[in-house]
């Protein structure tokens, strides 16, 4: 009794053995992650799941929410995540036997005559009856590929990691779409502000042109002043069509990002609103936080896990493979007699590669090389994420410094322009001086607008670089991602795979 049981348990014991390396996540030190950023940053991390609410702009919040619901790139990402989920289901099916059934019915009947005479060798003549008849058959076949060395489990492990990577890819697209919507919204508001700046300057320049005309008629100055005033006004007016074209492009982009026609948001965006401003401080956290928050980093880590599991799949091909097949058959002349005689068979086959020209070992080396490449990609993604964060921090800081200086420049240019206008009216300054001061005022006003736009854009880039805009507590799966896209509110599931 002991020996047969041992024979039955042996394959089960072997089935628990998996060749190939077991995956171990890389440590921050192995990935080149420092303890702190090289630029000044607040070490306390913040919850950035809905960072766009920090701008206190209801239009921006609505557009981001709509993009999360209707963006076509997100819809494609959800479809890819569903495909990855089904690939995992197919892979898991290999852990179970394949069972198929068959059934048959046969009817025989006479075409010509019901009897025939047959002469035997000894000369005896006998009569054979050819009557019609029925026959029925049922069968059941089962096949099971027992992965003695873990090739089936390693395949499931790889596809599970690939499904998780697809979930993080979806989150990465979500973060990118949110940032793109906010960036184009900021650009649209900045172009609106610059158009307003140009129109305000045109109003002043129209007054200057009128004053210059009066002074020419009075014989106080030559017609050169009028021509200079006309030239300055035309140059300022020429900037408006370009700004309006850039504004229209930003609004059209917002329409497409929110899953609509390019002109769908023109009426809603027509009302001029200020450039959104966010908080003065952002809790950046420490560099190691990117390993947990950035979806592209998490996706690269899961791709590394999948590549590591593929090494085990390739190595298992070097060892014996055990396949078990079985069948049950029954045949009868009537349905009621199908259970009278049942036959069955069981076969277990063991195969081992003997010579294949080095193909299998080459596949192992190829899988190992793919894993090395996946690790390099993972490390590169981590370092790029840290670079994005530091660049955004520096860009935000410099934009704030520039805004402070442009405030001073605008105040000084405005005072100079007012003084120059007053002096020109009284004949104490020529039109060239006035022209220079008006140009300086427009330049300072646009510089201040651009600095505010750059500050908001850098803040958006920082939020995206930190991986804000999704719930990093769990891995998004196909069902929750589809529901989040439909409801406009991302959720994640802790479903066990």
Protein Blocks (a to p, Z undefined) as FASTA:
>chain_A
ZZmmmmmmmmmmmmmpcgdjddddddfklnopafbdfbdcdfbdcdfklmmlmnopaklm
mmmmmmmmmomklmmmmmmmmmmmmmmmmmmmmmpccddddddddddddfbhjbdcdddf
kopacdddddddddddddddddddddfkopmmmmmmmmmmmmmmmmmmmmmmmmmmmmmm
mmmmmmmmmmmmmmmmmmmmmmmmmmmmmmmmmmmmnopacfklmmmmmmmmmmmmmmmm
mmmmmmmmmmmmmmmmnopafklmmmmmmpccddddddfbdcebjfklmmmmmmklmmmm
mmmmmmmmmmmmmmmmmpccdddddddddddfbfklmmmpccddddddddddfbgghmmm
mmmmmmmmmmmmmmmmmmmmmmmmmmmmmmmmmmmmmmmmmmmmmmmmmmmmmmmmmmmm
mmmmnopacfklmmmmmmmmmmmmmmmmmmmmmmmmmmmmmmmmnopaiafkbccdfklm
mmmmmnopacddfbdZZ
